[in-house]
């Protein structure tokens, strides 16, 4: 089944294994709901309407572990760019 997350005035950001927009392009001045994917499989396509965000990682690693990815996002949010 399809899941939709929509709250007026709140951006929904998903952190799948790969995304369309870089974490460093996100405007953290507005409220957002963050959805993090499973370490092994990421997020399914059933999360509709979310901005799919990626964290650039030079090198050969396929993905960050979930705790590390969430920590990076929370750090960027706390900076409030």
C-alpha positions in Angstrom: 0.0 0.0 0.0 1.1 3.6 -0.6 1.9 5.9 2.3 1.6 9.6 2.0 2.9 12.1 4.5 1.5 15.6 4.2 1.3 18.3 6.8 0.6 21.9 5.6 3.7 24.0 5.9 6.0 21.1 6.6 8.4 19.5 4.1 8.7 15.7 4.1 12.3 14.6 3.5 13.2 10.9 2.9 16.7 9.6 3.2 16.8 6.5 1.0 20.0 4.8 -0.1 20.2 7.3 -3.0 18.2 10.5 -3.5 17.5 13.2 -6.0 18.7 16.2 -3.9 21.8 16.6 -1.9 21.5 17.1 1.9 23.4 20.3 1.4 20.7 21.8 -0.8 18.0 21.4 1.8 16.6 24.6 3.5 16.6 23.8 7.2 14.8 27.0 8.2 11.4 25.4 7.5 9.9 22.6 9.6 10.4 19.1 8.1 9.5 15.5 8.8 12.4 13.1 8.2 12.0 9.5 7.1 15.1 7.3 7.2 15.5 4.1 5.3 16.5 0.7 6.4 20.3 0.2 6.3 20.1 -2.8 4.0 17.3 -1.9 1.7 16.7 1.9 2.1 13.1 3.1 1.6 10.6 1.6 -0.6 9.0 3.6 -3.4 5.8 3.6 -1.3 6.9 6.8 0.4 5.2 9.2 -2.0 5.5 13.0 -2.1 8.8 13.2 0.0 11.8 15.0 -1.2 14.4 12.2 -1.6 17.7 13.4 -0.1 21.1 11.9 -0.4 24.4 12.4 1.5 27.4 12.5 -0.8 30.0 9.9 0.0 33.2 9.8 -2.0 34.7 6.4 -2.1 33.5 2.8 -2.4 31.0 2.5 0.5 27.4 1.9 -0.6 25.7 3.6 2.3 26.1 4.9 5.8 24.7 3.1 8.8 21.4 4.6 9.9 22.7 6.1 13.1 25.6 7.9 11.2 23.2 9.2 8.5 20.7 10.5 11.1 23.6 12.1 13.1 24.7 14.0 9.9 21.2 15.2 9.2 20.6 16.3 12.8 24.0 18.2 12.7 22.9 20.0 9.6 19.5 20.8 11.1 21.2 22.2 14.2 23.3 24.5 12.1 20.1 25.9 10.7 21.4 27.0 7.4 
